[in-house]
Amino acid sequence: MQAPPETGRRAQVTRELLRSLSLFACYTLALFALLYGLDRQVVDPFTRWIAQLTRLILTLFGSEARAAGNVVGTPTFSVAIQNNCNAIYETAMFAAAVLAYPATWRQRAWGILLGSIILYVVNLLRVLSLIYIGSSFPRYFDASHVYVWQSLFIVFALGLWLAWAGRLARNPSR
């Protein structure tokens, strides 16, 4: 006796979902381990670059700003950009989700490239806004940093992946 076609389809979808989730977990672990292993060679310079670019943007908008290493700020407020503030691990998790999705390698490469650029820009806006909040409304800095921006950034990264995957699901040939 054979199972109804919808049961077979449901089992196939379940297998594909479990495969994607397993791949996501493996890619996430691999990328996190890679970043952890390359902390001094990749992550630290990446973080210092964010601080320098933030300083440049603040200066372009007329603020007196300085940056030293991973610390950037104005005369009234400074932040130290740490690993959880540089968005590199969130970007790696986004890349792991893209890699785990059933798409062509070209689609994955474009997804990772464009997604990484978008997440980088959003993170720059995050750092800039936190410097502004810390300078103008210091008592709201911790809540803005820990609760608002960390949550928003994760939701944004998830939304970005859903938009990418949804676009591929609607137009698989692109």
C-alpha positions in Angstrom: 0.0 0.0 0.0 1.3 3.4 -1.0 1.0 6.6 1.0 -1.1 9.4 -0.4 0.9 11.9 -2.6 0.5 14.7 0.0 2.1 12.5 2.6 5.1 11.8 0.4 5.4 15.5 -0.4 5.2 16.4 3.3 8.0 13.9 4.1 10.1 15.4 1.3 9.6 18.9 2.6 10.5 17.8 6.1 13.7 16.2 4.8 14.6 19.3 2.9 13.9 21.5 6.0 16.0 19.2 8.2 18.8 19.2 5.7 18.8 23.0 5.5 18.7 23.4 9.3 21.6 20.9 9.6 23.6 22.7 7.0 22.8 26.1 8.7 24.1 24.7 12.0 27.3 23.4 10.4 28.0 26.5 8.4 27.4 28.7 11.4 29.8 26.6 13.5 32.4 26.6 10.8 32.2 30.4 10.1 32.2 31.2 13.8 35.2 29.0 14.4 37.0 30.5 11.4 36.3 34.1 12.6 37.4 33.1 16.1 40.6 31.6 14.7 41.3 34.7 12.6 40.4 37.2 15.3 43.7 39.1 15.1 44.0 38.9 11.4 40.5 39.6 10.3 38.1 40.6 13.1 40.3 43.2 14.8 41.2 45.0 11.6 37.5 44.9 10.6 36.5 46.4 13.9 39.2 49.1 13.7 38.0 49.9 10.2 34.4 50.4 11.5 35.8 52.8 14.1 37.8 54.8 11.5 34.8 55.0 9.1 32.5 56.1 11.9 35.0 58.8 12.8 35.2 59.9 9.1 31.4 60.1 8.8 31.0 62.0 12.1 33.7 64.5 10.8 32.0 64.8 7.5 28.8 65.8 9.3 30.6 68.5 11.3 31.3 66.6 14.6 34.6 66.7 16.3 35.5 63.0 16.3 38.4 60.8 17.1 39.2 57.1 16.8 41.9 55.0 18.3 41.9 51.3 17.7 38.3 50.1 18.2 37.3 53.2 20.2 35.5 56.0 18.5 33.7 59.1 19.8 33.1 62.7 20.2 34.4 65.0 23.0 31.4 64.1 25.1 31.0 60.4 24.4 33.0 57.4 23.2 32.2 53.8 22.4 34.5 50.8 22.2 33.3 48.6 19.3 33.6 45.0 20.4 32.9 41.7 18.6 29.2 41.9 19.5 29.1 45.4 18.1 30.9 45.0 14.8 28.2 42.8 13.3 30.7 40.3 11.9 29.2 37.3 13.7 25.7 38.4 12.7 26.9 38.7 9.1 28.5 35.2 9.4 25.1 33.8 10.6 23.4 35.5 7.7 25.9 34.0 5.3 25.4 30.5 6.9 21.6 30.9 6.3 22.2 31.8 2.7 24.7 28.9 2.2 22.2 26.5 3.7 19.3 27.6 1.4 18.8 25.5 -1.7 20.0 27.9 -4.4 22.7 28.0 -7.0 26.2 29.0 -5.9 25.9 32.2 -7.9 22.7 33.1 -6.1 24.3 32.4 -2.8 27.4 34.4 -3.6 25.3 37.4 -4.6 23.1 37.0 -1.5 26.1 36.9 0.8 27.8 39.9 -1.0 24.8 42.1 -1.1 23.6 41.1 2.4 27.0 41.7 3.9 27.1 45.2 2.4 23.6 46.0 3.7 24.3 44.6 7.2 27.6 46.6 7.3 25.8 49.8 6.4 23.0 49.2 8.9 25.7 48.5 11.6 27.4 51.8 10.8 24.1 53.5 11.3 23.7 51.6 14.5 27.1 52.8 15.8 26.5 56.4 14.7 23.1 56.4 16.3 24.5 55.0 19.6 27.2 57.7 19.7 24.4 60.3 19.2 22.2 58.7 21.9 25.2 58.5 24.2 26.2 62.1 23.6 22.7 63.6 23.7 20.7 61.2 26.0 23.3 59.2 28.0 20.8 57.6 30.4 19.2 55.9 27.4 22.4 54.5 25.9 22.5 51.1 27.6 18.9 50.4 26.8 19.3 51.5 23.2 22.4 49.5 22.8 21.5 46.2 24.6 17.7 46.0 24.1 16.8 48.1 21.1 19.6 47.9 18.6 20.7 44.3 19.3 17.1 43.1 18.8 16.6 45.3 15.8 19.8 44.1 14.2 19.0 40.5 14.6 15.4 41.0 13.3 16.8 43.0 10.4 19.3 40.3 9.5 16.5 37.7 9.6 14.2 39.9 7.5 17.0 40.4 5.0 17.5 36.6 4.7 13.7 36.1 4.4 13.5 38.8 1.6 16.4 37.1 -0.2 15.0 33.6 0.2 11.5 34.8 -0.7 12.7 36.4 -3.9 14.4 33.2 -4.9 11.3 31.2 -4.1 9.2 33.4 -6.3 11.8 33.6 -9.1 14.1 30.6 -8.8 15.8 31.3 -12.2 17.2 34.7 -11.0 
